[in-house]
Each structure stands twice: as C-alpha cells, then as structure tokens.
C-alpha cells in the first residue's frame, strides 16, 4: 500500500470519528420546554448558569434560541446565489445556537475573557445571549424578561433598535411577537415540569 493511500485512510478514519463535538441535531419536541430539558438536561444546566450570571430567564433564552437556530448547534445562514445557481457564500457570518455574528462573538469573547468560547457549545451560546441581553438592558432599558423587545434588539443590534429600524420590517415585528409568545408558552411549561 502506498504511503499516500495509507495517509489518506488514516485521515478518513479520523474524520469519521467525528471530532466536531458531537451531535448538533435539534431536540425532538421543540414546542415542549419540559421535553427539551428532559432530552437535553445539559441545556437546562447551561441556561440556569446564564440566568444566575446575567439574569436572563430560561424561557427567554429558550425562545430566542428556538427562533435563531431551532436548537441546532451548528446552524448557519443559507448560501446566496448569483443567477440562482452560482454559490457566493453565506448571507452572514451568523453561526451556532445563538446565531452570533463573528464580530459580536469576538467582542463577547474579549469582554468575558474567554477566547475559547464556541458558538456551537450550548453553555457558551447561552452565556453569550445573557451577556448581550444584559448589555441591552443597560444601554436601552429593555427588561431581560421582555423577550419580544430583547429579540428585536438582538436581531437588529442595539443601534438599529434605537433607530427603530425594525419598523421598516413588518415581518421582523411579527417574528418578535412569536418569540414573545413562545417565551410565555415555555415559561408556563417550565413552571409545571420543574
């Protein structure tokens, strides 16, 4: 067997072992907070840590993650295409559970002193959300319990929210309302299952 073929087989074997940190699939019942935390208890532990550190309620975190990634750890934005067929990269650099953009994620890493934080790690992703929403409350006065307004500021950025850029996006206002409703649904479910 040639040296190249042997090296290729070793690389292929190592790649198949999955060095990517495990399964990134979504929980099975996304409309049931109790089922989500039963299936993925580490999600609950991560969100509880974030609630203790940053004061963002678990149901607000869950509703935001649901909207951003449907709890898929390696979620990415779709590709853009020229002439409908030529791929030209992704719509943005958003990635992971929280769909944090590269620049905002780097700001978070620097701010909390954790250069190793990863967007596809639920603990890091929820901590990022807590940090971001805490900053939003400080800058704009939006309570951490207000999932709808927090989501608008999360999506548009704090500057965009302050300029009310969302008013030109009726679809986004509707999405934010759904985030608020889902947050309330999750809150009621969590109260009954914990």
Residue, then its C-alpha position, 0 to 999 in steps of 0.5 A: x500500500x502506498x504511503x499516500x493511500x495509507x495517509x489518506x485512510x488514516x485521515x478518513x478514519x479520523x474524520x469519521x470519528x467525528x471530532x466536531x463535538x458531537x451531535x448538533x441535531x435539534x431536540x425532538x419536541x421543540x414546542x415542549x420546554x419540559x421535553x427539551x430539558x428532559x432530552x437535553x438536561x445539559x441545556x437546562x444546566x447551561x441556561x440556569x448558569x446564564x440566568x444566575x450570571x446575567x439574569x436572563x430567564x430560561x424561557x427567554x433564552x429558550x425562545x430566542x434560541x428556538x427562533x435563531x437556530x431551532x436548537x441546532x448547534x451548528x446552524x448557519x445562514x443559507x448560501x446566496x446565489x448569483x443567477x440562482x445557481x452560482x454559490x457566493x457564500x453565506x448571507x452572514x457570518x451568523x453561526x451556532x445556537x445563538x446565531x452570533x455574528x463573528x464580530x459580536x462573538x469576538x467582542x463577547x469573547x474579549x469582554x468575558x475573557x474567554x477566547x475559547x468560547x464556541x458558538x456551537x457549545x450550548x453553555x457558551x451560546x447561552x452565556x453569550x445571549x445573557x451577556x448581550x441581553x444584559x448589555x441591552x438592558x443597560x444601554x436601552x432599558x429593555x427588561x431581560x424578561x421582555x423577550x419580544x423587545x430583547x429579540x428585536x434588539x438582538x436581531x437588529x443590534x442595539x443601534x438599529x433598535x434605537x433607530x427603530x429600524x425594525x419598523x421598516x420590517x413588518x415581518x421582523x415585528x411579527x417574528x418578535x411577537x412569536x418569540x414573545x409568545x413562545x417565551x410565555x408558552x415555555x415559561x408556563x411549561x417550565x413552571x409545571x415540569x420543574 
